[in-house]
């Protein structure tokens, strides 16, 4: 991307296509992780890999539980985490498929999770263990609330980091690690002029993902289910399927109108015949 952006006349359409494909694939990976109560916490361009045209989320060294599980719930352990995302060599890719294609965009990780003995500890000890497992990632892409140790919405921190990676693509340079610009970005004060390489829906998506309030950021699952602003996240297959469904719905409506008109005509003819028989 950096090489393409450095060209005298970069192909904006190509850059946008790359950015859109990347965010769609990584959202599938995040959807899979977040459903398993796991957060990545270090999403950045350096941890996004490309294999056979697919963008894959790797380096899960900072991955941890998204929240404390209740006692009656199953607590994630190292063994269950390994079954969710393969812990083999970096060349291995998760093979199990859940909710269509989500697993295709996870690179094999290594991670530190809560041990099984934490299941029966007191709430205070469990909270301390939960806090201890959280390691800060790269500050250039981290949400402000995580650096302030506010961990109520950890999955939304991943969403922010992915949005920040998108913003870096638009910016054409690395994001600041601190300072006034760092704070300005997290206040929602992004430079509108840099979004010139993106169509309006993709720029809007980036802003949504980087909303200053974590609760206002949509989840990965919500973005994929809704298709994002103006359906920009839908794949060609999903767009074709939606068109076919809309065409089928319109056909059913037309058929219902024809049947309704036929019933009315039949009812009118019947009335005329009855009146003629009485004359």
N, C-alpha and C positions, 0 to 999 in steps of 0.2 A: 504494500500500500504506500509506504513512504517513497519507494522508488517511483511509483506512478504519480504521486502527488508532486514530486520534484521536477517532473517533466515541464517544459515551457508551456504546453497547452494540454494539461491533463484531461483525460476523457471523464467528464463528470458523471455521465451515465454509467460507465464501468465502475467507478468508485462507489456510486450509490448501490449498484447491483451487488457488489462485494459486501458492503456494509449491511444491506438488507438480508442477504443470505446468511451472513455471520450471526446477526442478532436472532434470526428465526431458529437456526440450529442450536445456538447456545440457550435460548429460551426452552427448547425441548429438554436439554440437559438439566437445566435448573428445575423444570417442572418435575422431572424424575427425582432429583435430589430432595426437593422440598416436600414432595409427597412422602418421602421416607424419613421426614423430620431431620434432615441434614442440610447444613448450609456450607457454602464453599469458603467465603470470607476473603478470597484473594483473586477475584476475577480481574483480569487485565489482559491487554493484547499479548503479553509474553506467555500467558498461560492458555492461549487459544491456539490449537494446532490444526493443520489441514491434512486430511488423508483421503485420497480418492475423491476430491471435490467436496468433501464434507468437513465442516468446522467442528472441532471436538474440544470440550472443556477438560483440561488436564491439571496436573499438580494439585492434588487434594490434600497437601500437607497441612493446611490450616483448617480443613473441614472439621466440623463438630456438630453436636446436637443443636437444633434450632431452639429448643425449649426444654424445660424440665418435664419429664413425663410423670403423670400421677401414679400412685402406687399400684392401682389396679390395671394400669397399662403396661405393656411390655417395654422395658427399657432397652434401647439399642446398645448392643455390645460390639466388641471387635468382630465376633463371629458373624453377627447379623449384618453388620456394615459390610463385611467382605462378601456376603451373599448378595447384597444390594448392588454393589459396584466392585467388580473384580479387583483383587489385590495382587495380580500377577505382574509380569514384566511390563514396562512402559509400552511395549509393542502390542500388548493385548488390549482388546476392546471389549466392553461389556457385551455379552451375547444374548442374555435374556431380554425379551421384548415385553414392555409394559406400556399400555396405551399407545399403540402403534409404534412411532419412530423415536420416542424420547431416548431410549437407551443407545441409539446409534450415535449420539453426540456426547458421550462420556468417555474420556480416556481413562485407562486403568490407574487407580490411585494408590497411595499409601496414606494412612491417616491415624490420628490418635483419638480414640473414643473412650467414653466412660467404661470402667471395668464393671463386671457383673456384681462385685461386692457392694457397689454403691446403691443397689436396689433397695436394701433394707436399712439404710442410714436415716438419720433424722432429717427433717426438712431443711434445717440450717446447714447441715453437712452436705446435703444434696445440692443446696444452692451454691455453697462454696465450691463444690466440685464442678458445678455447671460453669461458674465464673472462671475457674482455673483452666478450663479446657479452651477458652476463647483466646485466640492469638490474633493480634492485629496484622492485617496484610499491608499492602503498599498504600501509603497515605495519599498518593496521587489519585487513587480511584475509590478510596473509602468514603462512606457517608459520614457526615459529621457526628451523628448520634453514636456511632460505634466508637469513635475516638473519645467521646464523652462517657463511655461505658454505660450507655443506655441500650440494653439488649432485649427490649420487649418485642422488637420487630426485626429479628435477624434476617429472615428471608428477604425483606425489603432492602436490606443493605446490599445483598447480592444484585438486586434489580438496579440499585443506584450505580454499582460498579460497572455493570454491563452498559448502562446508559453513559457513564463517563468514558468508557472505551469507545463508544459510538461518537461522543463529542470530540474525542481526540482525533478520530478519523477526519471529522469535519474541520477541526482546527489545523491539522497538518503538522502538528508538533506535539511534544510530550506535555502533559499537564503539569502544573506546578505541584510541588510536594508540600508547600506551605505558603504563607504570606497573604497579601491582600487579594490577589486573584483567586487563590484557593478558597478563601471565605466568600468572595463574590460569587463564584460558581455554585457554592452550596447554599447561597441565599437566593438562587434562581436567576442571578444576573449573568446569564451566558451571552456571549457576543452573537447577536442575530446575524451579522454579516457573514460569519463563517459557515452558516447553514446553506450557503448558496449552492453547494454541491449536492444537497439533498432536496428532494421534492418536499412540499409542505407536510404531507402525512408522516414522513420519516423524521423530519425535524420535530414535529409534534410528539411523536413517539419518544424521541430522545428526551424531550422536556418532561414528559410524563414520568419516565423512569428515573429522572433526576430531581423529582419534586422535593423541596426542602423538608416537607412533612412525610415521614415514612408511611404513615397510614394512608396517604393519598396516592402512593405509588401502586399501580396495579400489580397483581401477582403474575408469575410466569404463566400459570394455568389460565388465568383470566385473559391475558393478552392473546394467547394461542386460541382460546375458545371464541373470543370476540373477533379475532382477525386484526385487532389494532385499529388505529385511525384509518378510516376509509378502506378497511379490509386489506391494508398493505402487507400484513403478515401471512396472508393466505397463499398457499402454494398454487401453482398452475392447476394441479389436479383438484384442489379444493375450490378454486374459482370455477372450473369446468363443472364440477359437481353441483355447485350452487346455481349455476345457470341452468343446468338440466332440471334441477329441482324446481326452480322458478317457472320454467317452461311447462313442467308437468302440472304444477299448481294452477297455472293459467288455463291449461287444457281442461283440467277437472272443473274449473269455474265455468268455462264456456259450455262444457257438456251439461253441467247442472242447469245453466240458463236455457239451453235448448230443450231439455226435458221439461223444465218448468213451463216454457212457452207451449210445448206440445200438450201438456196437461190442461193448460188454459184453453187452447184451441179445441181439444177434445171435449172439455166441459161445456163450452159454448155451443158446439155442434150438437151435443146431447140435449141441451135445453131446447134448441130449435126443433129437433125431431120430436120431442115430447109435446111441444106446442102444436106442431102440425098434426099430430095424432088426435089431439083433442078437438080440432076444428071439424 
